[in-house]
Amino acid sequence: MNIDSVQFGVFLLLTSLVGLITWLKCRKQGRSTDSNKEYFLAGGNLTWVYVAGSIMLTNISTEQIVGMNGAQSLLVAWWEIAAAAGLIILAKWLIPLYYKYNCTTTTELLEKRYNDKALRATVSILFLLGYLFILLPTVLYTGSLFMKSMFGLDLHVITIAIIFAIVGSIYAIFGGLRAIAVSDTFNGVGLLVMGLLVTFLALYAIDFDLSGIPADRMTLIGSNDSDIPWHTLFTGMIFIQIFYWGTNMVITQRALAAKSVKEAQKGIYAAVVMKLLIPFVVVLPGMIAYKLYGNVGDVAYGTLVGDILPSWLSGVFAAVMAGAVLSTFNSTLNSAAALYVCDIHQKYFNANACVKALSMRVSILFAVIGIALVPVLQNARSIIALLQQLNGLYSMPVLAAFLVAILFGNVKPRAIMISMLMGSGLYAIFTFAWTPLHYIHLMCITLFATMGCSLLLNKVLYGQRAQLRVAGKARADTAVEVV
């Protein structure tokens, strides 16, 4: 195994420095007497800077940097552009709701709206399955692939994934969200600066000349057979963003940990500004790599960085990239622990369980299963396309539950739960058996089919007519009367 000593030394120094700073910052903070709030929401004391930094680094990890650059196409920039809209919806409409109901988890909103813990637990289980079988192994695989291609390591991808899992678990288990948010912010600044520097140096390497890249890779108007056909921007794309930014515990947890609604909103709006810079980090380098190396797929970014950065700078970049991997991994572990502890264990098994000890067991279990699933992703044609497609198995049914709970009153929670199972089954058919349209269209169809099924079952099985909530009040909805 041939490792540049300067490169590795800088990487190790900076990674250790971030860990030390995080420990010093967290040691000075006061602690909340509420163990759930302290461990899962950093005591409710995050300022907007840490909210913005943690949101961004939790989102921007190697599944984006490696996967989106691996697409080697301008078209995937739509994921970042549309994300800004999802963040604005979170800040303007959803965050005030979460704070109004004093939510520790996003799913708690469902229980508070319908006074039903089973609905909350059902949605949490869907989230947990998505984290376990989709997000965690994807983060570990793409992070390990990047480190392997950048350092030229002889180690197997699984070995590198195990190292990431061990270090990430330490942050999640012993530091809680407070440590995660602080380390995220420092690594996030470094990642943005270094990412933009990589793009500049890559452009310099080709004399700022993008000619020679095929026209179909340089357009924002996707054809019918592309990863993002243009017409999908008007159907499922916005709902994918609302789910990810507005209901997904891994992201929204950071905003729930702010000092106030206004502090959370400031952090989210700052994240919107940063989000608009991200295509220069996760899209443009992949296109430059196409000009330099051809269609090399998911190794594009690691190869490009390894070629254009001197040893000491590549060590800096490796450190912030490792921070990005650890951020998403340990954030997912902490969010999964929060959902299990708050929504399931304390509700059904032991309300007085030790939060930290229980979270440790959940985190270790999820980390082990995530590692075991890494080999499944090694034959994927496009990591980012696979990730988005599989997310539909739980994202649209879950979003349907949130939208029904927010928009309608007088709906039986059991009708929503049955409909979510139907929605997951419908999308599974679309994905694995019959695919009549692009998966983004099918996600939109799944969402509205699940919502419609909820209202229909509510009328047919329970004899109740849903009421549309308007400005905190409810009025009869004529469309539901027809149902």
C-alpha positions as CSV (number, residue, x, y, z in Angstrom):
1,M,0.0,0.0,0.0
2,N,1.7,3.2,-1.2
3,I,0.6,6.3,0.8
4,D,2.1,9.8,0.4
5,S,3.4,10.6,3.9
6,V,2.8,14.4,3.6
7,Q,-0.7,13.8,2.3
8,F,-1.6,11.3,5.0
9,G,0.1,13.5,7.7
10,V,-2.0,16.6,6.8
11,F,-5.1,14.5,6.6
12,L,-4.5,13.0,10.1
13,L,-3.6,16.3,11.7
14,L,-6.7,18.2,10.4
15,T,-9.1,15.3,11.3
16,S,-7.7,15.2,14.8
17,L,-7.8,19.0,15.1
18,V,-11.5,19.1,14.2
19,G,-12.2,16.4,16.8
20,L,-10.3,18.4,19.5
21,I,-12.1,21.7,18.7
22,T,-15.4,19.9,18.8
23,W,-14.6,18.4,22.2
24,L,-13.5,21.8,23.6
25,K,-16.6,23.6,22.2
26,C,-19.0,21.0,23.5
27,R,-17.4,20.9,27.0
28,K,-18.2,24.5,27.6
29,Q,-21.9,24.2,26.7
30,G,-24.6,24.0,29.4
31,R,-26.7,20.8,29.5
32,S,-30.4,20.4,29.3
33,T,-32.2,18.5,32.1
34,D,-34.3,16.8,29.4
35,S,-32.2,13.8,28.3
36,N,-34.0,13.4,24.9
37,K,-33.6,17.1,24.1
38,E,-30.0,17.2,25.3
39,Y,-28.8,14.1,23.3
40,F,-31.0,14.4,20.2
41,L,-31.5,18.2,19.9
42,A,-28.2,19.5,21.5
43,G,-30.2,20.9,24.4
44,G,-32.1,23.3,22.0
45,N,-29.1,25.7,22.0
46,L,-27.8,25.7,18.4
47,T,-27.2,29.1,16.8
48,W,-28.1,29.7,13.1
49,V,-24.4,29.2,12.1
50,Y,-24.4,25.7,13.4
51,V,-27.8,24.9,12.0
52,A,-26.7,26.0,8.5
53,G,-23.3,24.3,8.8
54,S,-24.8,21.0,10.0
55,I,-27.6,21.0,7.5
56,M,-25.2,21.5,4.6
57,L,-22.6,19.0,5.6
58,T,-25.1,16.3,6.5
59,N,-26.6,16.7,3.0
60,I,-23.4,17.1,1.1
61,S,-21.5,13.9,1.5
62,T,-19.8,11.5,-0.8
63,E,-23.1,10.1,-2.1
64,Q,-23.6,13.6,-3.6
65,I,-20.0,14.5,-4.4
66,V,-19.1,11.1,-5.8
67,G,-22.5,10.2,-7.2
68,M,-23.4,13.5,-8.9
69,N,-19.9,14.1,-10.3
70,G,-20.0,10.5,-11.4
71,A,-23.0,11.3,-13.6
72,Q,-20.7,13.7,-15.5
73,S,-23.6,15.7,-16.7
74,L,-25.0,19.3,-16.0
75,L,-28.5,17.8,-15.7
76,V,-28.0,16.6,-12.2
77,A,-27.6,20.2,-11.0
78,W,-31.4,20.2,-10.8
79,W,-31.2,18.2,-7.6
80,E,-29.3,21.2,-6.0
81,I,-31.4,23.9,-7.6
82,A,-34.7,22.3,-6.5
83,A,-33.3,21.8,-3.0
84,A,-33.4,25.5,-2.4
85,A,-37.2,25.4,-2.8
86,G,-37.5,22.5,-0.4
87,L,-35.4,24.5,2.2
88,I,-37.6,27.6,1.8
89,I,-40.8,25.5,2.4
90,L,-39.2,24.0,5.5
91,A,-38.3,27.5,6.9
92,K,-41.5,29.3,6.1
93,W,-44.2,26.7,6.8
94,L,-42.9,23.5,8.5
95,I,-40.5,24.8,11.1
96,P,-43.2,27.0,12.8
97,L,-45.4,23.9,13.0
98,Y,-42.7,21.7,14.6
99,Y,-41.9,24.4,17.2
100,K,-45.6,25.0,17.9
101,Y,-46.0,21.4,18.9
102,N,-42.6,21.2,20.6
103,C,-41.4,18.3,18.6
104,T,-38.3,16.3,19.4
105,T,-38.7,14.2,16.2
106,T,-40.4,15.2,13.0
107,T,-42.8,12.3,13.4
108,E,-44.0,13.6,16.7
109,L,-46.0,16.2,14.7
110,L,-48.2,13.3,13.4
111,E,-49.0,12.2,17.0
112,K,-49.7,15.7,18.1
113,R,-52.1,16.4,15.2
114,Y,-54.1,13.1,15.6
115,N,-53.3,12.1,19.2
116,D,-52.2,8.7,17.9
117,K,-48.8,7.2,18.8
118,A,-49.2,4.2,16.4
119,L,-49.2,6.6,13.4
120,R,-46.0,8.2,14.7
121,A,-44.4,4.8,15.2
122,T,-45.4,3.5,11.7
123,V,-43.8,6.5,10.0
124,S,-40.7,6.1,12.1
125,I,-40.3,2.5,11.1
126,L,-40.5,3.5,7.4
127,F,-37.8,6.1,8.1
128,L,-35.6,3.6,9.9
129,L,-35.9,1.1,7.1
130,G,-34.9,3.7,4.6
131,Y,-31.9,4.8,6.7
132,L,-30.9,1.2,7.3
133,F,-31.1,-0.3,3.8
134,I,-30.5,2.8,1.6
135,L,-28.8,5.8,3.2
136,L,-26.2,4.2,5.5
137,P,-24.7,1.7,3.1
138,T,-24.7,4.4,0.3
139,V,-22.7,6.8,2.4
140,L,-20.2,4.2,3.5
141,Y,-19.8,2.9,0.0
142,T,-19.3,6.2,-1.8
143,G,-17.0,7.5,1.0
144,S,-14.9,4.4,0.9
145,L,-14.7,4.5,-2.9
146,F,-13.6,8.1,-2.9
147,M,-10.8,7.5,-0.3
148,K,-9.7,4.4,-2.2
149,S,-9.4,6.2,-5.6
150,M,-7.9,9.4,-4.1
151,F,-5.2,7.8,-2.0
152,G,-4.7,4.8,-4.3
153,L,-5.3,2.4,-1.4
154,D,-4.9,-1.3,-1.8
155,L,-7.5,-1.8,1.0
156,H,-10.9,-3.3,0.1
157,V,-13.8,-0.9,0.1
158,I,-15.4,-2.9,2.9
159,T,-12.3,-2.3,5.1
160,I,-12.4,1.4,4.6
161,A,-16.2,1.4,5.3
162,I,-15.5,-0.3,8.6
163,I,-13.1,2.4,9.6
164,F,-15.6,5.1,8.7
165,A,-18.3,3.3,10.7
166,I,-16.2,3.0,13.8
167,V,-15.2,6.7,13.9
168,G,-18.7,7.9,13.0
169,S,-20.3,5.7,15.6
170,I,-18.0,7.3,18.3
171,Y,-19.2,10.8,17.4
172,A,-22.8,9.7,17.3
173,I,-22.8,7.6,20.5
174,F,-20.6,9.7,22.8
175,G,-21.2,13.3,21.5
176,G,-24.9,13.3,20.5
177,L,-26.2,16.0,18.1
178,R,-24.2,18.8,19.8
179,A,-20.8,17.2,18.8
180,I,-22.1,16.4,15.4
181,A,-23.3,19.9,14.6
182,V,-20.1,21.6,15.8
183,S,-17.8,19.2,13.8
184,D,-20.1,19.5,10.8
185,T,-19.8,23.3,10.7
186,F,-16.0,23.3,10.7
187,N,-15.8,20.5,8.2
188,G,-18.5,22.2,6.1
189,V,-16.6,25.5,5.7
190,G,-13.5,23.5,4.7
191,L,-15.4,21.4,2.2
192,L,-17.0,24.4,0.5
193,V,-13.6,26.2,0.3
194,M,-11.7,23.2,-0.9
195,G,-14.5,22.1,-3.3
196,L,-14.5,25.4,-5.0
197,L,-10.7,25.3,-5.2
198,V,-10.8,21.9,-6.8
199,T,-13.2,23.2,-9.4
200,F,-11.0,26.3,-10.1
201,L,-7.8,24.2,-10.5
202,A,-9.7,21.7,-12.7
203,L,-10.9,24.5,-15.0
204,Y,-7.3,25.8,-15.0
205,A,-6.0,22.4,-16.1
206,I,-8.3,22.5,-19.2
207,D,-7.6,26.2,-19.8
208,F,-11.2,27.0,-18.8
209,D,-12.3,25.4,-22.1
210,L,-15.2,23.0,-21.8
211,S,-15.4,22.3,-25.6
212,G,-15.4,18.7,-26.6
213,I,-17.9,17.7,-23.9
214,P,-21.0,16.3,-25.7
215,A,-24.0,18.7,-25.9
216,D,-26.3,16.2,-24.1
217,R,-24.0,16.5,-21.1
218,M,-24.0,20.3,-21.2
219,T,-27.7,20.9,-21.1
220,L,-30.3,21.5,-18.3
221,I,-33.1,20.3,-20.5
222,G,-33.3,16.5,-20.0
223,S,-34.5,14.2,-22.8
224,N,-37.1,11.5,-22.2
225,D,-34.4,8.9,-21.6
226,S,-32.2,11.0,-19.4
227,D,-31.8,10.7,-15.6
228,I,-34.0,13.8,-15.2
229,P,-36.4,14.4,-18.1
230,W,-37.5,18.1,-18.2
231,H,-41.1,17.3,-17.5
232,T,-40.3,15.6,-14.2
233,L,-39.4,19.0,-12.8
234,F,-43.2,19.8,-12.8
235,T,-44.3,16.6,-11.1
236,G,-42.3,14.6,-8.5
237,M,-39.2,16.8,-8.2
238,I,-40.6,19.3,-5.8
239,F,-42.3,16.6,-3.6
240,I,-38.9,14.8,-3.4
241,Q,-37.4,18.0,-2.0
242,I,-40.3,18.7,0.4
243,F,-39.8,15.2,1.8
244,Y,-36.1,15.3,2.1
245,W,-35.7,18.8,3.6
246,G,-39.0,19.1,5.4
247,T,-39.8,15.8,7.0
248,N,-36.6,13.8,6.9
249,M,-35.3,13.6,10.5
250,V,-31.6,13.5,9.4
251,I,-31.9,17.0,8.0
252,T,-34.7,18.6,9.9
253,Q,-33.3,17.6,13.3
254,R,-30.7,20.4,13.0
255,A,-33.3,23.0,12.7
256,L,-35.3,21.6,15.6
257,A,-32.2,22.0,17.7
258,A,-32.1,25.8,17.3
259,K,-32.7,28.3,20.1
260,S,-35.9,29.6,18.5
261,V,-38.0,29.5,15.3
262,K,-36.2,32.7,14.0
263,E,-32.8,31.2,14.7
264,A,-33.8,28.0,12.9
265,Q,-35.1,30.0,9.9
266,K,-31.9,32.1,9.7
267,G,-29.9,28.9,9.6
268,I,-32.1,27.4,6.9
269,Y,-31.9,30.6,4.7
270,A,-28.1,30.6,5.1
271,A,-28.2,27.0,3.9
272,V,-30.2,28.1,0.8
273,V,-27.4,30.5,-0.1
274,M,-24.8,27.9,0.3
275,K,-26.9,25.4,-1.7
276,L,-26.8,27.6,-4.8
277,L,-22.9,27.3,-4.8
278,I,-22.9,23.5,-4.5
279,P,-23.3,22.7,-8.2
280,F,-19.8,24.2,-8.7
281,V,-18.6,21.4,-6.3
282,V,-20.8,18.4,-7.2
283,V,-21.5,18.9,-10.9
284,L,-18.9,20.9,-12.8
285,P,-15.8,18.8,-11.7
286,G,-17.5,15.7,-13.1
287,M,-17.9,17.3,-16.5
288,I,-14.3,18.4,-16.5
289,A,-13.3,14.8,-15.6
290,Y,-15.3,13.7,-18.7
291,K,-13.1,15.9,-20.9
292,L,-9.9,14.6,-19.2
293,Y,-10.7,10.9,-18.8
294,G,-13.9,10.1,-20.7
295,N,-16.9,8.4,-19.2
296,V,-15.3,7.0,-16.0
297,G,-18.4,7.1,-13.8
298,D,-18.2,7.2,-10.0
299,V,-14.4,7.3,-9.8
300,A,-14.3,10.6,-11.7
301,Y,-14.0,13.0,-8.7
302,G,-11.5,11.0,-6.7
303,T,-9.3,10.6,-9.8
304,L,-9.5,14.3,-10.7
305,V,-8.7,15.5,-7.1
306,G,-5.8,13.0,-6.9
307,D,-4.3,14.4,-10.2
308,I,-4.7,18.2,-9.7
309,L,-3.9,18.7,-6.0
310,P,-0.4,18.7,-4.5
311,S,0.1,16.2,-1.7
312,W,-0.4,18.6,1.2
313,L,-3.6,20.1,-0.3
314,S,-5.0,16.7,-1.2
315,G,-4.4,15.8,2.5
316,V,-6.5,18.9,3.5
317,F,-9.2,17.9,1.0
318,A,-9.2,14.3,2.2
319,A,-9.8,15.5,5.7
320,V,-12.9,17.6,4.9
321,M,-14.2,14.8,2.7
322,A,-13.8,12.3,5.5
323,G,-15.6,14.8,7.7
324,A,-18.5,14.9,5.2
325,V,-18.7,11.1,5.2
326,L,-18.6,11.0,9.0
327,S,-21.2,13.8,9.2
328,T,-23.8,12.1,7.2
329,F,-23.1,8.7,8.7
330,N,-23.1,9.8,12.4
331,S,-26.1,12.2,11.7
332,T,-28.1,9.2,10.3
333,L,-27.2,7.1,13.3
334,N,-28.2,9.8,15.8
335,S,-31.5,10.4,13.9
336,A,-32.2,6.7,13.8
337,A,-31.6,6.4,17.5
338,A,-33.9,9.4,18.1
339,L,-36.7,7.9,16.1
340,Y,-36.4,4.5,17.8
341,V,-35.9,5.8,21.4
342,C,-38.5,8.6,21.3
343,D,-41.1,7.1,18.9
344,I,-41.0,3.4,19.6
345,H,-39.1,2.3,22.7
346,Q,-40.3,5.0,25.1
347,K,-43.8,4.7,23.8
348,Y,-44.2,0.9,23.8
349,F,-41.5,-0.7,26.0
350,N,-39.9,1.5,28.7
351,A,-40.7,5.2,29.1
352,N,-37.8,5.6,31.5
353,A,-35.0,3.8,29.5
354,C,-31.5,5.3,29.7
355,V,-31.3,7.3,26.5
356,K,-27.6,7.2,26.0
357,A,-27.2,3.4,26.6
358,L,-30.2,2.6,24.4
359,S,-29.0,4.9,21.6
360,M,-25.6,3.2,21.7
361,R,-27.1,-0.2,21.1
362,V,-29.3,1.1,18.2
363,S,-26.3,2.9,16.6
364,I,-24.1,-0.1,16.7
365,L,-26.7,-2.4,15.2
366,F,-27.4,0.1,12.4
367,A,-23.7,0.6,11.7
368,V,-23.1,-3.2,11.4
369,I,-26.0,-3.7,9.0
370,G,-24.9,-0.7,7.0
371,I,-21.5,-2.2,6.5
372,A,-22.9,-5.6,5.6
373,L,-25.0,-3.9,2.8
374,V,-22.1,-2.0,1.2
375,P,-21.2,-4.8,-1.4
376,V,-24.8,-4.6,-2.8
377,L,-24.0,-1.1,-4.2
378,Q,-20.8,-2.0,-6.1
379,N,-22.6,-3.0,-9.3
380,A,-24.9,0.1,-9.4
381,R,-24.7,2.0,-12.7
382,S,-25.3,5.4,-11.1
383,I,-25.3,5.8,-7.3
384,I,-27.2,9.0,-7.3
385,A,-30.0,7.7,-9.6
386,L,-30.2,4.5,-7.6
387,L,-30.4,6.4,-4.3
388,Q,-33.2,8.7,-5.5
389,Q,-35.2,5.8,-7.1
390,L,-35.1,3.5,-4.0
391,N,-36.0,6.4,-1.7
392,G,-39.5,6.4,-3.3
393,L,-40.3,3.2,-1.5
394,Y,-40.7,5.1,1.7
395,S,-40.4,8.8,1.0
396,M,-43.7,9.4,-0.9
397,P,-45.8,7.3,1.5
398,V,-44.3,9.2,4.5
399,L,-44.8,12.6,2.8
400,A,-48.4,11.6,2.1
401,A,-48.9,11.0,5.9
402,F,-47.4,14.4,6.7
403,L,-49.5,16.2,4.1
404,V,-52.7,14.6,5.2
405,A,-52.0,15.3,8.8
406,I,-51.1,19.0,8.1
407,L,-53.8,19.7,5.6
408,F,-56.8,17.7,6.9
409,G,-58.6,17.1,10.1
410,N,-61.1,14.4,11.0
411,V,-59.1,11.6,9.4
412,K,-58.7,8.3,11.2
413,P,-54.9,7.5,11.7
414,R,-55.6,3.9,10.7
415,A,-56.7,5.0,7.3
416,I,-53.4,6.8,6.9
417,M,-51.4,3.8,8.0
418,I,-53.1,1.4,5.7
419,S,-52.6,3.9,2.8
420,M,-48.9,4.2,3.5
421,L,-48.5,0.4,3.2
422,M,-50.4,0.6,0.0
423,G,-48.2,3.4,-1.3
424,S,-45.0,1.5,-0.5
425,G,-46.4,-1.6,-2.3
426,L,-47.5,0.5,-5.3
427,Y,-44.1,2.1,-5.7
428,A,-42.4,-1.3,-5.3
429,I,-44.5,-2.6,-8.2
430,F,-43.5,0.5,-10.2
431,T,-39.8,-0.1,-9.4
432,F,-39.5,-3.9,-9.7
433,A,-42.3,-5.1,-11.9
434,W,-43.9,-2.5,-14.1
435,T,-42.4,0.9,-14.9
436,P,-44.7,2.8,-17.3
437,L,-43.1,6.2,-16.6
438,H,-40.0,7.8,-15.3
439,Y,-39.5,7.1,-11.6
440,I,-39.9,10.8,-10.6
441,H,-43.3,10.8,-12.2
442,L,-44.1,7.5,-10.5
443,M,-43.2,9.1,-7.1
444,C,-45.7,11.9,-7.7
445,I,-48.4,9.3,-8.7
446,T,-47.5,7.3,-5.5
447,L,-47.9,10.4,-3.3
448,F,-51.3,11.4,-4.6
449,A,-52.5,7.8,-4.7
450,T,-51.5,7.4,-1.1
451,M,-53.2,10.7,0.0
452,G,-56.3,9.8,-2.0
453,C,-56.5,6.3,-0.5
454,S,-56.3,7.8,3.0
455,L,-59.3,10.1,2.4
456,L,-61.2,7.3,0.6
457,L,-60.6,4.8,3.4
458,N,-61.5,7.4,6.0
459,K,-64.9,7.8,4.3
460,V,-65.6,4.2,3.3
461,L,-64.3,2.3,6.3
462,Y,-64.8,4.8,9.1
463,G,-67.7,6.9,7.8
464,Q,-65.8,10.2,8.4
465,R,-65.6,13.1,6.0
466,A,-62.1,14.8,6.1
467,Q,-62.0,18.5,6.7
468,L,-59.5,20.8,5.1
469,R,-57.6,22.9,7.6
470,V,-57.4,26.6,6.8
471,A,-55.4,29.0,9.0
472,G,-55.7,26.7,12.0
473,K,-59.4,26.1,11.5
474,A,-61.2,23.4,9.6
475,R,-63.8,23.7,6.9
476,A,-65.6,21.1,4.9
477,D,-63.7,20.3,1.7
478,T,-66.0,19.8,-1.3
479,A,-63.5,17.5,-3.1
480,V,-63.6,15.2,-0.1
481,E,-67.4,15.2,0.0
482,V,-67.3,13.5,-3.4
483,V,-65.2,10.8,-2.0
